[in-house]
Amino acid sequence: MIDVLITYDVATTDPEGRRRLRQVANICCGYGQRVQLSTFECRISPSQLEIMRARLLDVIDVQSDSIRIYRLRTPRDRYVEVLGSDRFQDFSDPLVL
């Protein structure tokens, strides 16, 4: 598994752009967790990353939208510094009910 950070900027000046924005967010939700409005952290396999990348490319307008995929170093808590509210939850930790 690899940890990646997905950020995106989708042009929303028309209804089609707003639709693309929702689609990009929904795709990212299927692979990770939202940590900021247009930022997701994902723990996925290399093959899942390729599938997600292809799905995102099918949705965006490459002339006006932008998606960035960063591979994160692990352990996360050593390399990611959060100032303010941290929405991250480590889903690999034990679940306590």
CNS distance restraints for C-alpha pairs under 8 A (distance, minus, plus):
assign (resid   1 and name CA) (resid  43 and name CA) 6.18 0.50 0.50
assign (resid   1 and name CA) (resid  44 and name CA) 5.19 0.50 0.50
assign (resid   1 and name CA) (resid  45 and name CA) 4.50 0.50 0.50
assign (resid   1 and name CA) (resid  46 and name CA) 6.99 0.50 0.50
assign (resid   2 and name CA) (resid  42 and name CA) 7.97 0.50 0.50
assign (resid   2 and name CA) (resid  43 and name CA) 5.48 0.50 0.50
assign (resid   2 and name CA) (resid  44 and name CA) 5.47 0.50 0.50
assign (resid   2 and name CA) (resid  45 and name CA) 5.97 0.50 0.50
assign (resid   2 and name CA) (resid  46 and name CA) 7.00 0.50 0.50
assign (resid   2 and name CA) (resid  71 and name CA) 7.32 0.50 0.50
assign (resid   2 and name CA) (resid  72 and name CA) 7.71 0.50 0.50
assign (resid   3 and name CA) (resid  41 and name CA) 7.09 0.50 0.50
assign (resid   3 and name CA) (resid  42 and name CA) 5.60 0.50 0.50
assign (resid   3 and name CA) (resid  43 and name CA) 4.45 0.50 0.50
assign (resid   3 and name CA) (resid  44 and name CA) 6.52 0.50 0.50
assign (resid   3 and name CA) (resid  71 and name CA) 5.96 0.50 0.50
assign (resid   3 and name CA) (resid  72 and name CA) 5.27 0.50 0.50
assign (resid   3 and name CA) (resid  73 and name CA) 7.29 0.50 0.50
assign (resid   3 and name CA) (resid  74 and name CA) 7.65 0.50 0.50
assign (resid   4 and name CA) (resid  41 and name CA) 5.83 0.50 0.50
assign (resid   4 and name CA) (resid  42 and name CA) 5.29 0.50 0.50
assign (resid   4 and name CA) (resid  43 and name CA) 6.50 0.50 0.50
assign (resid   4 and name CA) (resid  44 and name CA) 7.79 0.50 0.50
assign (resid   4 and name CA) (resid  69 and name CA) 6.50 0.50 0.50
assign (resid   4 and name CA) (resid  70 and name CA) 5.36 0.50 0.50
assign (resid   4 and name CA) (resid  71 and name CA) 4.35 0.50 0.50
assign (resid   4 and name CA) (resid  72 and name CA) 5.25 0.50 0.50
assign (resid   5 and name CA) (resid  39 and name CA) 7.03 0.50 0.50
assign (resid   5 and name CA) (resid  40 and name CA) 5.75 0.50 0.50
assign (resid   5 and name CA) (resid  41 and name CA) 4.66 0.50 0.50
assign (resid   5 and name CA) (resid  42 and name CA) 6.40 0.50 0.50
assign (resid   5 and name CA) (resid  68 and name CA) 7.92 0.50 0.50
assign (resid   5 and name CA) (resid  69 and name CA) 5.68 0.50 0.50
assign (resid   5 and name CA) (resid  70 and name CA) 4.96 0.50 0.50
assign (resid   5 and name CA) (resid  71 and name CA) 6.33 0.50 0.50
assign (resid   5 and name CA) (resid  72 and name CA) 6.67 0.50 0.50
assign (resid   6 and name CA) (resid  28 and name CA) 7.79 0.50 0.50
assign (resid   6 and name CA) (resid  39 and name CA) 5.58 0.50 0.50
assign (resid   6 and name CA) (resid  40 and name CA) 5.08 0.50 0.50
assign (resid   6 and name CA) (resid  41 and name CA) 6.37 0.50 0.50
assign (resid   6 and name CA) (resid  42 and name CA) 7.70 0.50 0.50
assign (resid   6 and name CA) (resid  67 and name CA) 7.04 0.50 0.50
assign (resid   6 and name CA) (resid  68 and name CA) 5.72 0.50 0.50
assign (resid   6 and name CA) (resid  69 and name CA) 4.71 0.50 0.50
assign (resid   6 and name CA) (resid  70 and name CA) 6.50 0.50 0.50
assign (resid   7 and name CA) (resid  38 and name CA) 5.64 0.50 0.50
assign (resid   7 and name CA) (resid  39 and name CA) 4.48 0.50 0.50
assign (resid   7 and name CA) (resid  40 and name CA) 6.54 0.50 0.50
assign (resid   7 and name CA) (resid  67 and name CA) 5.71 0.50 0.50
assign (resid   7 and name CA) (resid  68 and name CA) 5.21 0.50 0.50
assign (resid   7 and name CA) (resid  69 and name CA) 6.67 0.50 0.50
assign (resid   8 and name CA) (resid  38 and name CA) 5.65 0.50 0.50
assign (resid   8 and name CA) (resid  39 and name CA) 6.84 0.50 0.50
assign (resid   8 and name CA) (resid  65 and name CA) 7.63 0.50 0.50
assign (resid   8 and name CA) (resid  66 and name CA) 5.57 0.50 0.50
assign (resid   8 and name CA) (resid  67 and name CA) 4.25 0.50 0.50
assign (resid   8 and name CA) (resid  68 and name CA) 6.22 0.50 0.50
assign (resid   9 and name CA) (resid  38 and name CA) 7.18 0.50 0.50
assign (resid   9 and name CA) (resid  65 and name CA) 5.77 0.50 0.50
assign (resid   9 and name CA) (resid  66 and name CA) 5.16 0.50 0.50
assign (resid   9 and name CA) (resid  67 and name CA) 6.43 0.50 0.50
assign (resid  10 and name CA) (resid  17 and name CA) 6.70 0.50 0.50
assign (resid  10 and name CA) (resid  18 and name CA) 7.94 0.50 0.50
assign (resid  10 and name CA) (resid  20 and name CA) 7.22 0.50 0.50
assign (resid  10 and name CA) (resid  21 and name CA) 5.73 0.50 0.50
assign (resid  10 and name CA) (resid  60 and name CA) 7.63 0.50 0.50
assign (resid  10 and name CA) (resid  64 and name CA) 7.11 0.50 0.50
assign (resid  10 and name CA) (resid  65 and name CA) 4.49 0.50 0.50
assign (resid  10 and name CA) (resid  66 and name CA) 6.32 0.50 0.50
assign (resid  11 and name CA) (resid  17 and name CA) 5.49 0.50 0.50
assign (resid  11 and name CA) (resid  18 and name CA) 7.58 0.50 0.50
assign (resid  11 and name CA) (resid  21 and name CA) 7.86 0.50 0.50
assign (resid  11 and name CA) (resid  64 and name CA) 6.08 0.50 0.50
assign (resid  11 and name CA) (resid  65 and name CA) 5.76 0.50 0.50
assign (resid  12 and name CA) (resid  16 and name CA) 7.51 0.50 0.50
assign (resid  12 and name CA) (resid  17 and name CA) 4.27 0.50 0.50
assign (resid  12 and name CA) (resid  18 and name CA) 4.86 0.50 0.50
assign (resid  12 and name CA) (resid  21 and name CA) 7.25 0.50 0.50
assign (resid  13 and name CA) (resid  17 and name CA) 6.35 0.50 0.50
assign (resid  13 and name CA) (resid  18 and name CA) 7.53 0.50 0.50
assign (resid  14 and name CA) (resid  18 and name CA) 6.53 0.50 0.50
assign (resid  15 and name CA) (resid  19 and name CA) 6.20 0.50 0.50
assign (resid  16 and name CA) (resid  20 and name CA) 6.26 0.50 0.50
assign (resid  17 and name CA) (resid  21 and name CA) 6.16 0.50 0.50
assign (resid  18 and name CA) (resid  22 and name CA) 6.39 0.50 0.50
assign (resid  19 and name CA) (resid  23 and name CA) 6.26 0.50 0.50
assign (resid  20 and name CA) (resid  24 and name CA) 6.08 0.50 0.50
assign (resid  20 and name CA) (resid  59 and name CA) 6.22 0.50 0.50
assign (resid  20 and name CA) (resid  60 and name CA) 6.26 0.50 0.50
assign (resid  21 and name CA) (resid  25 and name CA) 6.22 0.50 0.50
assign (resid  22 and name CA) (resid  26 and name CA) 6.10 0.50 0.50
assign (resid  23 and name CA) (resid  27 and name CA) 6.16 0.50 0.50
assign (resid  23 and name CA) (resid  59 and name CA) 7.05 0.50 0.50
assign (resid  24 and name CA) (resid  28 and name CA) 6.24 0.50 0.50
assign (resid  24 and name CA) (resid  56 and name CA) 6.34 0.50 0.50
assign (resid  24 and name CA) (resid  59 and name CA) 7.04 0.50 0.50
assign (resid  24 and name CA) (resid  60 and name CA) 7.61 0.50 0.50
assign (resid  25 and name CA) (resid  29 and name CA) 6.09 0.50 0.50
assign (resid  25 and name CA) (resid  38 and name CA) 7.53 0.50 0.50
assign (resid  26 and name CA) (resid  30 and name CA) 6.46 0.50 0.50
assign (resid  27 and name CA) (resid  31 and name CA) 7.05 0.50 0.50
assign (resid  27 and name CA) (resid  52 and name CA) 7.25 0.50 0.50
assign (resid  27 and name CA) (resid  55 and name CA) 7.48 0.50 0.50
assign (resid  27 and name CA) (resid  56 and name CA) 7.21 0.50 0.50
assign (resid  28 and name CA) (resid  32 and name CA) 6.15 0.50 0.50
assign (resid  28 and name CA) (resid  33 and name CA) 7.64 0.50 0.50
assign (resid  28 and name CA) (resid  40 and name CA) 6.71 0.50 0.50
assign (resid  28 and name CA) (resid  52 and name CA) 7.76 0.50 0.50
assign (resid  29 and name CA) (resid  33 and name CA) 5.96 0.50 0.50
assign (resid  29 and name CA) (resid  34 and name CA) 6.91 0.50 0.50
assign (resid  29 and name CA) (resid  40 and name CA) 7.71 0.50 0.50
assign (resid  31 and name CA) (resid  42 and name CA) 5.91 0.50 0.50
assign (resid  31 and name CA) (resid  43 and name CA) 7.57 0.50 0.50
assign (resid  31 and name CA) (resid  44 and name CA) 7.04 0.50 0.50
assign (resid  31 and name CA) (resid  52 and name CA) 7.75 0.50 0.50
assign (resid  32 and name CA) (resid  40 and name CA) 6.17 0.50 0.50
assign (resid  32 and name CA) (resid  41 and name CA) 5.54 0.50 0.50
assign (resid  32 and name CA) (resid  42 and name CA) 4.03 0.50 0.50
assign (resid  32 and name CA) (resid  43 and name CA) 6.61 0.50 0.50
assign (resid  33 and name CA) (resid  40 and name CA) 5.34 0.50 0.50
assign (resid  33 and name CA) (resid  41 and name CA) 5.55 0.50 0.50
assign (resid  33 and name CA) (resid  42 and name CA) 6.42 0.50 0.50
assign (resid  33 and name CA) (resid  88 and name CA) 7.30 0.50 0.50
assign (resid  34 and name CA) (resid  38 and name CA) 7.52 0.50 0.50
assign (resid  34 and name CA) (resid  39 and name CA) 5.88 0.50 0.50
assign (resid  34 and name CA) (resid  40 and name CA) 4.35 0.50 0.50
assign (resid  34 and name CA) (resid  41 and name CA) 6.57 0.50 0.50
assign (resid  34 and name CA) (resid  87 and name CA) 7.51 0.50 0.50
assign (resid  34 and name CA) (resid  88 and name CA) 7.83 0.50 0.50
assign (resid  35 and name CA) (resid  39 and name CA) 5.78 0.50 0.50
assign (resid  35 and name CA) (resid  40 and name CA) 5.50 0.50 0.50
assign (resid  35 and name CA) (resid  41 and name CA) 6.71 0.50 0.50
assign (resid  35 and name CA) (resid  86 and name CA) 7.15 0.50 0.50
assign (resid  35 and name CA) (resid  87 and name CA) 5.13 0.50 0.50
assign (resid  35 and name CA) (resid  88 and name CA) 5.91 0.50 0.50
assign (resid  36 and name CA) (resid  40 and name CA) 6.95 0.50 0.50
assign (resid  36 and name CA) (resid  87 and name CA) 7.68 0.50 0.50
assign (resid  41 and name CA) (resid  88 and name CA) 7.94 0.50 0.50
assign (resid  44 and name CA) (resid  48 and name CA) 5.93 0.50 0.50
assign (resid  44 and name CA) (resid  49 and name CA) 6.46 0.50 0.50
assign (resid  45 and name CA) (resid  49 and name CA) 6.30 0.50 0.50
assign (resid  46 and name CA) (resid  50 and name CA) 6.44 0.50 0.50
assign (resid  47 and name CA) (resid  51 and name CA) 6.34 0.50 0.50
assign (resid  48 and name CA) (resid  52 and name CA) 6.06 0.50 0.50
assign (resid  49 and name CA) (resid  53 and name CA) 6.01 0.50 0.50
assign (resid  50 and name CA) (resid  54 and name CA) 6.21 0.50 0.50
assign (resid  51 and name CA) (resid  55 and name CA) 6.21 0.50 0.50
assign (resid  52 and name CA) (resid  56 and name CA) 6.13 0.50 0.50
assign (resid  53 and name CA) (resid  57 and name CA) 6.19 0.50 0.50
assign (resid  54 and name CA) (resid  58 and name CA) 6.27 0.50 0.50
assign (resid  55 and name CA) (resid  59 and name CA) 6.64 0.50 0.50
assign (resid  56 and name CA) (resid  60 and name CA) 6.25 0.50 0.50
assign (resid  57 and name CA) (resid  62 and name CA) 7.75 0.50 0.50
assign (resid  60 and name CA) (resid  65 and name CA) 6.14 0.50 0.50
assign (resid  60 and name CA) (resid  66 and name CA) 7.93 0.50 0.50
assign (resid  61 and name CA) (resid  65 and name CA) 5.49 0.50 0.50
assign (resid  62 and name CA) (resid  66 and name CA) 6.95 0.50 0.50
assign (resid  72 and name CA) (resid  76 and name CA) 7.39 0.50 0.50
assign (resid  72 and name CA) (resid  79 and name CA) 7.98 0.50 0.50
assign (resid  73 and name CA) (resid  79 and name CA) 6.47 0.50 0.50
assign (resid  74 and name CA) (resid  78 and name CA) 7.20 0.50 0.50
assign (resid  74 and name CA) (resid  79 and name CA) 6.92 0.50 0.50
assign (resid  75 and name CA) (resid  79 and name CA) 6.80 0.50 0.50
assign (resid  76 and name CA) (resid  80 and name CA) 5.61 0.50 0.50
assign (resid  77 and name CA) (resid  81 and name CA) 7.26 0.50 0.50
assign (resid  82 and name CA) (resid  86 and name CA) 6.34 0.50 0.50
assign (resid  91 and name CA) (resid  95 and name CA) 7.97 0.50 0.50
